[in-house]
Amino acid sequence: MIRVGGIRTSLDTDFSKLEEICVKKLKINRERLISVRLAKKSVDARKKSDVHFLISLDIEAKSEEKLLKTLKNALKYEKPLYNITAVTNMKYRPVIVGFGPAGMFASLVLAMAGAKPVVLERGGDVDSRVKAVEEFQSGGRLDTECNVQFGEGGAGTFSDGKLTTGIKDRRIGWILERLVEFGAPDEILYLAKPHIGTDKLRGAVKSLRERVTALGGEVIFNAKFCGFEAENGSISAVKYAKEEKKYSIDTKSVILATGHSARDVFELLYKNDISLSQKSFSVGVRAEHLRTDIDKAMYGDFAGHKALKAADYKLAVHLPNGRTLYTFCMCPGGYVVAASSEEGRLAVNGMSCFARDAENSNSALLVNVGPEDYGSDHPLAGMYFQRELEEKAFKAGGSDYHAPAAVLRDFMEGRVSESFGRVKPSYRPGVRFAAPEDFLPDFVCQSLKMGVTEMGKKIKGFDDGDTVLTGIESRSSSPVRINRGEDMQSLSLRGLFPCGEGAGYAGGIISAAVDGMKCAEAVCQRMEICEE
C-alpha cells in the first residue's frame, strides 16, 4: 500500500468517487487500482479567496514500486498494528479508579486481555449524568459526585469530543477504530481535526462499557475511592464507599485514572505519603463570538458552503510580560457549560454537539500559571490556588452558580458591563455582570487585554467589542503530578499506576486514552511476573 498526500480538491468534490480522483489528479490508470481509501482530509483556508480541501489517499495498486517513483508526496505505508496479549496469571483482578478516557481504554485493553478488571466510578452512568447536569444547569442543585466532571466518560463526555492530539503513537489509530465500532462517526478516521460531539460521544461511551462487561469486566457506578492498603511497599487492596457502605477489594494492581478534578484524591494521596509534585496549568475565561462571524473570518466568501462545517481556530501569542495567552478546547457552534464539582466554587467549560450548529462559537482564553505563582512549595499549592480562584468566581457570580461575565469592550476600558451587544451568553443557569479582575489575578487580566488585541490581528473580529467573556475557566489541566517511574508505577507504592490527565500525563481525550492503554499494558506485565 502507498499513501499519497497533499492532493488538492475543491469543496464540491464527491468523496464517494475516490478512484476518479486517482485517475484525474494522480494520472493512475484505473485498471491498476485495487483499492482506495481516504486517509486524511483537511480544510486549507490560508487564502480566503481559495478555500479548498487537502487530502491523503491510501492506495493499493499493481506495480506499486513504479508508482512510488512517479508520484509526488508518496510513500510506502503499512497500517500500525496493536496486539493485546492474553493474561494467564490472574489470581487478583486489577482495579481501575475512574472511567474517563484513560480508565475506559485501560479497562478495555485489560478486558480484551482476559484480566476481568473492576472499575470504580464515583459518578453515575451516562443517563444519570445527563439528568444531573440538566438539573444543575436549569438552576437546581449541584450533585458533587455526578456532574460535568464526574461520571461515565469523564469530563470529555460533556465537551466537544475533540480527538486532536499533539502526540504520535501507534495506539491512536486503534483508539479511533474502537470509537467508530462503538458508534462514533466514520469521519473521525480521516479528518485532520476529528471530533465526535457530546451527543454522539455518550452513546459510544455506553457501548464501550458494555463491551468491557461482556468480556468479564465490572463497572461499579457511584463507587467513591476512599483509600488503599499496602504490604511491604506494594498495594494489596483498594477501598471504596457506595450507598453509605464501605467495601474492600484485594488486588495487586490499581490504575488511578480519577481526572484532575478529584481533589479529595490528591489530598488522600498526600496524607498517605504518595510522591506528588507541583505542575503548571492555566486559567482564564471562555470567549464567545457569533458562529457566523468566526466562519466569515476563517472562510471568507466560502463561509456557509455546504461542505464546510463551523470553523475552528487555534491561537497563541507570547507577551512582553513573559506570559502566553492561548486558545484551548475551541467549540465551534457550541455552548459554555457549568463545570462546577464542588460547593461554593465555580468553573466553566465548553461543549458542542456533533452538528456544531449553535449560535455561538467559544474557546477558552488561557494564561499560563506555574509554581512561581502559587506562593508555596507544598505539592498541592497549585490545587489550592485553583480553588481560591473558583471561590472568587462563585462570589462574583452571585454565590448561586451564575457565572461572572463581561463584554470585551467594557473589560478593555476598565468598567463593569451593563448590557450585552450582538453576542448573548450561552451559559446556564445564567450570568451576572462582573469584572474579570474580581476573580482573576492581575497578571492574567493584563495578559488577556494585551493578548486579545494581538489575536485580533490574526483573526479579523476576534477582538470585537461585543465578545462575551465568561469565567472562570480553571480546569484545563491538572495542577498536580502524581510521580511515577518508567514502569508506570508510583515512585512510592508498587502496584499503583497513576494515569491520564489527573496524574499529569495527558492533555485531552486521545492522549489520556493512550496513557490508559500504556498503564494497562504495564499491569498485564506485572500480573504475569507476580508470584502470588
Secondary structure as GFF3:
##gff-version 3
##sequence-region A 1 532
A	DSSP	beta_strand	2	9	.	.	.	ID=ss1
A	DSSP	alpha_helix	18	26	.	.	.	ID=ss2
A	DSSP	three_ten_helix	30	32	.	.	.	ID=ss3
A	DSSP	beta_strand	33	44	.	.	.	ID=ss4
A	DSSP	beta_strand	52	61	.	.	.	ID=ss5
A	DSSP	alpha_helix	64	70	.	.	.	ID=ss6
A	DSSP	beta_strand	74	76	.	.	.	ID=ss7
A	DSSP	beta_strand	95	97	.	.	.	ID=ss8
A	DSSP	alpha_helix	101	112	.	.	.	ID=ss9
A	DSSP	beta_strand	118	121	.	.	.	ID=ss10
A	DSSP	alpha_helix	126	137	.	.	.	ID=ss11
A	DSSP	three_ten_helix	155	158	.	.	.	ID=ss12
A	DSSP	alpha_helix	171	181	.	.	.	ID=ss13
A	DSSP	three_ten_helix	186	189	.	.	.	ID=ss14
A	DSSP	alpha_helix	198	214	.	.	.	ID=ss15
A	DSSP	beta_strand	218	221	.	.	.	ID=ss16
A	DSSP	beta_strand	224	231	.	.	.	ID=ss17
A	DSSP	beta_strand	234	242	.	.	.	ID=ss18
A	DSSP	beta_strand	245	250	.	.	.	ID=ss19
A	DSSP	beta_strand	254	256	.	.	.	ID=ss20
A	DSSP	alpha_helix	263	271	.	.	.	ID=ss21
A	DSSP	beta_strand	276	278	.	.	.	ID=ss22
A	DSSP	beta_strand	281	290	.	.	.	ID=ss23
A	DSSP	alpha_helix	291	299	.	.	.	ID=ss24
A	DSSP	three_ten_helix	300	302	.	.	.	ID=ss25
A	DSSP	beta_strand	316	318	.	.	.	ID=ss26
A	DSSP	beta_strand	324	331	.	.	.	ID=ss27
A	DSSP	beta_strand	335	338	.	.	.	ID=ss28
A	DSSP	beta_strand	348	351	.	.	.	ID=ss29
A	DSSP	beta_strand	360	369	.	.	.	ID=ss30
A	DSSP	alpha_helix	371	374	.	.	.	ID=ss31
A	DSSP	alpha_helix	381	396	.	.	.	ID=ss32
A	DSSP	beta_strand	403	407	.	.	.	ID=ss33
A	DSSP	alpha_helix	408	413	.	.	.	ID=ss34
A	DSSP	beta_strand	431	433	.	.	.	ID=ss35
A	DSSP	three_ten_helix	436	438	.	.	.	ID=ss36
A	DSSP	alpha_helix	442	458	.	.	.	ID=ss37
A	DSSP	beta_strand	468	473	.	.	.	ID=ss38
A	DSSP	beta_strand	480	482	.	.	.	ID=ss39
A	DSSP	beta_strand	496	498	.	.	.	ID=ss40
A	DSSP	alpha_helix	509	529	.	.	.	ID=ss41
###
